[in-house]
Amino acid sequence: MERITPATPVVVIGAGPVGLAAAAHLVEYQLPFVLLEAGTQIGQHVRAWGHVQLFSPWRYNLDTAGQRLLEATGWQPPELEGYPTGQALVDEYLLPLANHPAIAPHVRLGRRVVAITRAGHDKLSSAGREQSPFVLHVERQDGSVELLRAGAVLDASGTYGRPNPLGADGLPAVGESAAAAQIFYGIPDVLGAHRSRYAGKRVLVAGSGHSAFNALLELVALAAEAPNTSITWVVRRSQQGLARAYGGGANDALPARGALGQHIRDLVATGRIQLVTGWRTERVERTAAGLVLHAGDQALAPVDEIVVATGLRPNLTMLAELRLGLDPLVEAPQALAPLIDPNLHSCGSVPPHGVDELSHPEPDFYMIGMKSYGRAPTFLLRTGYEQARSVVAALAGDWEAARRVELELPETGVCSGPVVVGGSSAAGCCGPGESAPAAPALIELSLTPVVTACCEPETQASCCEPEAKTTCCGTATPEPNALVLVGESLTPAGCGCQ
């Protein structure tokens, strides 16, 4: 049978950036499709962090097919070197794309997919399985359920709605659920809608990614206006392990991302953020003095509010009747998992990948976007756009395009988060700004680090990454056995950095 027809279209789950990119590519290949969104608005998850500014500029956050469709209508792209907030991404790109006359008629809002199976087949049934269409159980807002047949399914539902818990063992800590009213999962709008919740309070932030960084920076800004605000930052990493969390610094091809980690490091060094390393929460106790976190026989000082930014995980419940090939560690497709393992890769070092790495034992089912990365935080939107392009090309039978690499990524650093609040405070001697060296040009995927220019000697004591100034600063006692790249050689670190 012909699998993809108007009666059995491609169903795309999720009207976020990657789901809409898939829709744009489906339009270009003239494949019938339906785009389902659980929320009542386009980009519902992106709106939830709309106050956050991305660390990657617009040029990394626009899909090529989406741009082509919009430009044909006279749409003008934003300044490509500017940094969008989540809300700007929705208003200036996602909404215009969703409203495009080739996409809008196929969008269904308020449609939550609760289960996917094969028509007439449970997971155990094999005879004739591949010739049977998918059947999606779709819940409407009124609670009723409709059945939708599909020739292929692209799950771009993301992971934002499934935050990891505070508990260190992957499960909620004892007492975590009972304290839910004082716990925020994700990135609160500290300087806006949630200001009164945190002003003058004792706040604890858990997590070592850029989502945690953003929450910390906004809290520091709030503390300058509400002096009784105190900030404690707890991470599972050791003190030494934080070096990677702080990122690539001046060597990062996304300057705002590199500057962000350096800024957090400086705030810790000056005592504006109280850092607790090697902490693994087992229990949350509600006391008269506040919430107390416990780890074994250790306890932290009471706090009023907790921000949990410990990552995200995919919702696999709706896929229970499909034959998935998931890596047991990362919960990503087995061929993709070793390419994105956060123990080995940052987002800039993830090799290009597409339909082959995203395939499952269930033909014509693909997870794309953040959900395809499972629990790995090494995702960039540009990677998801490439996934959408490759998979849609394969569904259209264009295997040459499906297997062609069309992905370039910025090198170094870590991923999954925003830039400094307002976009300006990341600027500095080694960040964006008039005194900054030019941002490295886009580079092809490589294991060779990018070396940028150094700061002036008189400013080196308080800024820049050691790797960027080893050739133009005085000597200092480096960390034991520390090596840095100078030219093409690794040499002992020695510089006058804090």
C-alpha positions in Angstrom: 0.0 0.0 0.0 1.0 3.6 -0.5 1.9 4.6 3.1 1.6 8.4 3.0 -1.6 9.6 1.5 -4.2 12.3 2.4 -6.0 9.5 4.3 -2.8 8.5 6.1 -0.6 11.6 6.2 2.6 12.3 8.0 1.6 13.3 11.5 4.0 15.7 13.2 3.6 15.9 17.0 4.6 19.3 18.5 4.3 22.8 17.0 7.6 24.1 18.3 10.6 25.1 16.3 11.5 21.5 15.1 8.0 20.4 14.4 7.3 23.5 12.3 10.6 23.0 10.5 9.4 19.5 9.6 6.1 21.0 8.4 8.1 23.4 6.1 10.1 20.6 4.6 6.9 18.5 4.1 5.4 21.4 2.2 8.4 21.6 -0.1 8.2 17.9 -0.8 4.4 18.2 -1.2 3.7 15.4 1.3 0.4 15.5 3.1 0.7 16.2 6.8 -1.1 17.1 10.0 0.6 19.1 12.8 -0.7 18.3 16.3 0.0 20.6 19.3 -1.0 19.8 22.8 -1.0 23.4 23.9 -3.5 26.1 22.9 -0.8 28.2 21.3 2.0 27.8 18.8 5.4 27.2 20.6 3.8 26.5 24.0 6.9 25.2 25.5 9.1 28.1 24.1 6.6 30.6 25.6 7.2 29.1 29.0 10.8 30.4 28.9 10.0 33.4 26.7 11.8 35.8 29.0 15.1 33.9 28.5 17.6 35.0 25.9 19.3 32.3 23.8 23.1 32.1 23.7 23.1 31.4 20.0 22.3 34.2 17.5 19.3 34.2 15.1 21.3 32.6 12.3 21.5 29.4 14.3 17.8 29.4 15.1 16.1 29.6 11.7 15.4 26.6 9.6 16.3 26.8 5.9 13.0 25.5 4.5 11.1 27.8 7.0 13.0 30.8 5.8 12.4 30.0 2.2 8.6 29.7 2.7 8.5 33.0 4.7 10.7 35.0 2.4 8.4 34.1 -0.5 5.7 36.0 1.4 7.9 39.1 1.9 8.8 38.3 5.5 12.1 39.9 6.6 14.4 37.9 8.9 15.6 39.4 12.1 19.1 40.7 12.5 21.0 37.4 12.1 23.7 38.3 14.6 21.2 39.4 17.3 20.2 37.1 20.2 16.5 36.3 20.4 14.5 35.7 23.6 12.2 32.7 23.6 9.2 35.1 23.1 11.0 36.8 20.1 11.6 33.4 18.6 7.8 32.8 18.8 6.7 36.2 17.7 9.1 36.9 14.9 9.6 33.4 13.4 7.4 30.6 14.7 4.0 32.4 14.5 4.6 33.7 11.0 5.7 30.2 9.9 2.7 28.5 11.5 0.4 31.1 9.9 1.9 30.5 6.4 -1.0 29.5 4.1 0.8 26.2 3.2 1.0 25.2 6.9 -1.9 26.9 8.8 -4.7 24.6 7.4 -2.8 21.5 8.7 -2.3 22.7 12.3 -4.5 21.3 15.1 -4.1 23.1 18.5 -5.3 21.6 21.8 -4.6 18.0 20.6 -2.5 15.9 23.0 -1.3 12.5 21.7 -1.7 10.0 24.5 -0.8 6.8 22.6 0.5 5.5 19.2 0.1 2.0 17.9 -0.2 0.2 14.5 -3.8 -0.5 13.3 -4.8 -3.9 14.5 -1.4 -4.7 16.0 0.0 -4.6 19.5 3.8 -4.6 20.1 3.9 -8.4 19.8 2.1 -8.7 16.5 4.4 -8.9 13.5 2.5 -10.3 10.5 1.5 -7.4 8.2 2.7 -4.9 10.8 4.8 -2.7 8.4 1.9 -2.5 5.9 -0.5 -1.2 8.6 -0.9 2.5 9.2 -0.2 4.1 12.6 -3.1 5.0 14.8 -2.8 7.9 17.2 -5.1 8.3 20.1 -5.5 12.1 20.4 -7.1 13.8 23.4 -9.0 17.0 22.8 -9.4 19.7 25.4 -12.8 18.6 26.3 -11.4 15.2 27.3 -12.8 13.3 24.3 -10.4 11.1 22.2 -10.2 10.9 18.4 -8.3 8.4 16.4 -6.0 9.6 13.6 -4.3 7.3 11.1 -0.9 8.1 9.8 1.5 6.8 7.2 4.5 8.1 9.2 5.0 9.8 12.6 7.5 12.5 13.5 7.5 13.0 17.3 8.9 16.5 17.9 7.1 16.9 21.2 10.3 17.8 23.1 11.1 17.3 26.7 10.3 20.6 28.4 7.2 19.3 30.1 9.2 16.5 31.8 11.8 18.1 34.1 14.2 15.9 36.1 13.6 15.9 39.8 15.7 17.3 42.6 16.5 13.9 43.9 20.0 12.8 43.0 19.1 9.2 42.0 16.7 10.2 39.2 13.6 10.0 41.4 12.0 12.7 43.4 13.7 13.2 46.8 11.7 12.2 49.8 9.5 15.1 50.7 10.0 16.8 47.3 6.4 16.4 46.2 5.1 17.7 49.5 7.3 20.9 49.1 6.1 21.4 45.5 4.5 24.8 46.3 8.0 26.2 47.0 9.8 24.5 44.1 10.1 25.8 40.6 11.2 23.4 37.8 13.0 25.2 34.9 13.8 28.9 34.6 11.6 31.2 36.6 11.0 34.8 35.4 12.8 36.2 38.4 12.9 39.8 37.2 9.4 39.8 35.9 6.3 37.7 36.6 7.9 35.8 39.5 9.8 38.7 41.1 7.7 38.8 44.3 8.3 35.1 44.8 12.0 35.5 45.1 12.7 39.1 46.2 14.2 39.2 49.7 14.1 35.4 50.0 16.7 32.7 50.6 16.8 30.9 47.3 18.6 27.6 46.4 19.3 26.7 42.8 20.1 23.1 41.8 21.8 22.2 38.5 25.0 22.9 36.6 23.7 23.7 33.1 22.9 27.0 31.4 19.3 27.0 32.7 20.7 27.1 36.2 23.2 29.8 35.1 20.4 32.0 33.9 18.4 31.6 37.1 21.5 32.4 39.1 22.3 35.5 37.1 18.7 36.9 37.4 18.8 36.2 41.1 22.0 38.1 41.5 20.5 41.0 39.6 17.4 40.8 41.9 19.7 40.8 45.0 21.2 44.1 43.9 17.7 45.6 44.2 16.4 43.5 47.1 19.4 43.1 49.4 18.0 40.4 51.7 17.9 38.0 48.7 20.5 35.3 49.3 21.6 32.7 46.7 22.9 29.2 47.3 23.9 27.0 44.3 24.2 23.3 44.7 25.7 20.9 42.1 26.5 17.2 42.1 29.8 17.9 40.4 33.1 18.2 42.3 34.9 21.5 42.3 37.2 20.2 39.6 34.3 18.9 37.6 32.8 22.4 37.4 35.5 23.4 34.9 33.5 21.7 32.2 30.2 23.2 33.3 31.7 26.7 33.0 32.2 26.0 29.4 34.7 27.0 26.7 35.2 30.6 27.7 36.9 32.7 25.1 37.5 29.7 22.9 33.8 29.2 22.4 32.6 29.9 18.9 29.4 31.2 20.5 30.9 34.1 22.5 27.9 34.7 24.7 27.9 31.0 25.7 31.5 31.2 26.7 31.2 34.5 28.6 28.2 33.1 30.5 30.2 30.5 32.3 33.0 32.9 33.1 30.5 35.3 34.6 29.1 32.7 36.9 32.6 31.7 38.0 33.4 35.3 38.9 30.2 35.6 40.9 31.1 32.5 42.9 34.6 33.7 43.4 33.4 37.1 44.8 30.9 35.4 47.2 27.7 36.7 45.6 26.7 33.1 45.0 27.3 30.5 47.7 28.4 27.3 46.0 28.0 23.8 47.4 29.7 21.1 45.3 29.4 17.3 45.4 25.9 17.6 46.8 23.3 14.8 46.2 19.9 15.6 47.6 18.1 12.6 49.2 15.4 14.4 51.3 13.6 17.7 51.5 12.3 18.6 55.0 9.7 21.3 55.6 10.5 23.0 58.9 9.4 26.2 60.7 12.6 27.8 59.5 12.2 26.8 55.9 13.0 24.0 53.5 16.1 21.9 54.5 17.9 19.7 52.0 19.5 16.5 53.4 22.2 14.3 51.9 22.9 11.4 54.3 23.7 12.9 57.7 24.5 16.3 56.1 22.0 19.2 55.9 22.0 22.6 54.3 20.8 25.8 55.9 17.0 26.5 55.5 15.8 28.2 52.4 12.5 29.7 51.3 12.4 28.7 47.6 14.1 26.1 45.4 14.8 26.3 41.7 15.4 22.9 40.1 17.3 23.1 36.8 18.6 19.6 36.6 17.7 18.8 33.0 14.8 17.2 31.2 13.8 13.7 30.0 11.5 12.4 27.3 7.9 11.2 27.8 8.0 7.7 26.5 4.6 6.6 27.9 2.7 7.3 24.7 5.1 5.1 22.7 4.6 2.0 24.7 3.1 0.0 21.8 5.8 0.9 19.3 9.0 -1.0 18.8 11.7 1.4 19.8 15.5 1.0 19.8 16.6 3.2 22.6 20.0 3.3 24.3 19.6 2.3 27.9 21.8 5.1 29.2 20.8 8.2 27.2 17.3 7.1 26.1 18.1 8.2 22.6 18.0 6.0 19.4 20.8 3.5 19.7 22.8 4.8 16.7 22.6 8.4 17.9 23.3 7.9 21.6 27.1 7.5 21.3 27.3 10.6 19.2 25.5 12.8 21.8 26.6 11.2 25.1 27.2 14.3 27.3 30.0 12.4 29.0 31.8 12.7 25.7 30.4 15.5 23.7 29.3 19.2 23.9 26.8 20.4 21.3 29.5 21.7 19.1 31.3 18.3 18.9 28.2 16.3 18.0 28.8 14.8 14.5 26.2 15.4 11.8 23.4 12.9 11.8 20.1 12.3 10.2 17.6 9.6 9.2 19.9 6.6 9.6 20.9 7.5 13.2 17.3 8.4 14.1 15.7 5.1 12.8 13.9 2.6 15.1 12.8 -1.0 14.6 9.4 0.6 13.9 9.6 1.8 10.3 8.5 5.4 9.6 8.5 6.5 13.2 11.1 9.0 14.2 11.7 11.2 17.3 13.3 14.5 16.2 14.4 17.6 18.0 15.1 17.6 21.7 13.2 14.4 22.3 15.5 12.5 20.1 18.4 13.3 22.5 16.7 11.5 25.4 18.3 12.8 28.6 21.3 14.3 26.9 21.5 18.1 27.2 23.8 18.6 24.2 21.1 19.8 21.8 21.0 22.9 19.5 18.0 23.9 17.4 20.2 23.8 14.3 20.7 20.1 15.0 17.0 19.5 15.2 16.4 21.4 11.9 18.9 19.1 10.2 17.2 16.1 11.6 13.8 17.3 10.2 15.3 18.0 6.8 17.0 14.5 6.6 13.9 12.5 7.8 11.4 14.3 5.6 13.7 13.8 2.6 13.8 10.1 3.4 10.0 9.9 3.7 9.8 11.5 0.2 12.2 8.9 -1.2 15.0 11.5 -1.7 17.7 9.4 -0.2 20.6 11.4 -1.7 19.3 14.5 0.2 18.5 12.5 3.3 22.1 11.3 3.7 23.7 14.5 2.6 25.3 16.5 5.4 24.0 20.1 5.6 25.0 20.9 9.2 27.6 23.2 10.6 27.8 23.8 14.3 29.7 26.2 16.5 32.6 24.5 18.3 33.3 24.1 22.0 31.4 24.9 25.2 28.4 23.2 26.6 24.8 23.5 25.6 21.2 23.7 26.6 20.8 27.2 27.9 20.4 30.9 27.7 22.7 33.9 27.6 23.1 36.4 30.4 19.9 38.4 31.2 19.3 41.2 28.8 22.1 40.0 26.5 24.5 42.8 27.5 26.1 41.6 30.7 27.8 38.8 28.9 29.9 41.4 27.2 33.3 42.0 28.5 36.9 41.8 27.6 36.4 38.4 26.1 32.7 38.5 25.3 30.6 40.4 22.8 31.2 44.1 22.9 33.4 46.8 21.6 36.5 45.6 23.4 36.0 41.9 22.5 38.0 40.1 19.9 36.0 39.2 16.8 33.9 36.1 17.2 35.5 33.1 15.5 34.0 32.3 12.2 31.8 29.3 11.8 34.0 26.2 11.7 33.5 22.8 10.4 33.2 20.0 12.9 36.6 19.3 14.2 38.4 18.2 17.4 40.9 21.2 17.0 40.1 24.0 19.4 39.7 27.5 18.2 42.3 30.0 19.6 41.3 33.6 19.9 43.2 36.8 20.7 44.1 37.8 24.2 43.0 40.6 26.4 45.3 43.5 27.2 47.7 42.7 30.1 46.2 45.2 32.5 42.7 43.7 32.2 43.7 40.1 32.4 43.6 39.7 36.2 39.8 39.8 36.2 38.5 38.4 32.9 39.1 36.0 30.1 39.7 32.3 30.0 43.3 31.1 30.8 43.5 29.4 27.4 43.1 32.8 25.7 45.8 34.7 27.5 48.6 32.4 28.2 50.8 34.1 25.7 50.3 37.6 27.0 50.2 37.6 30.8 52.5 37.0 33.7 53.1 33.8 35.5 50.9 32.4 38.2 50.5 29.1 39.9 48.3 27.0 37.7 46.2 24.0 38.6 48.4 20.9 38.9 49.3 19.4 35.5 47.2 22.0 33.7 47.9 22.3 30.0 46.7 24.9 27.5 46.8 25.2 23.8 49.4 27.8 22.5 49.7 27.8 18.8 49.6 24.1 17.9 51.2 22.9 21.1 50.0 22.0 24.6 52.1 23.8 27.2 51.9 24.2 31.0 49.4 26.8 32.0 50.7 29.9 33.6 48.9 33.2 33.7 47.6 35.8 36.0 44.0 35.0 36.1 41.8 34.9 39.2 
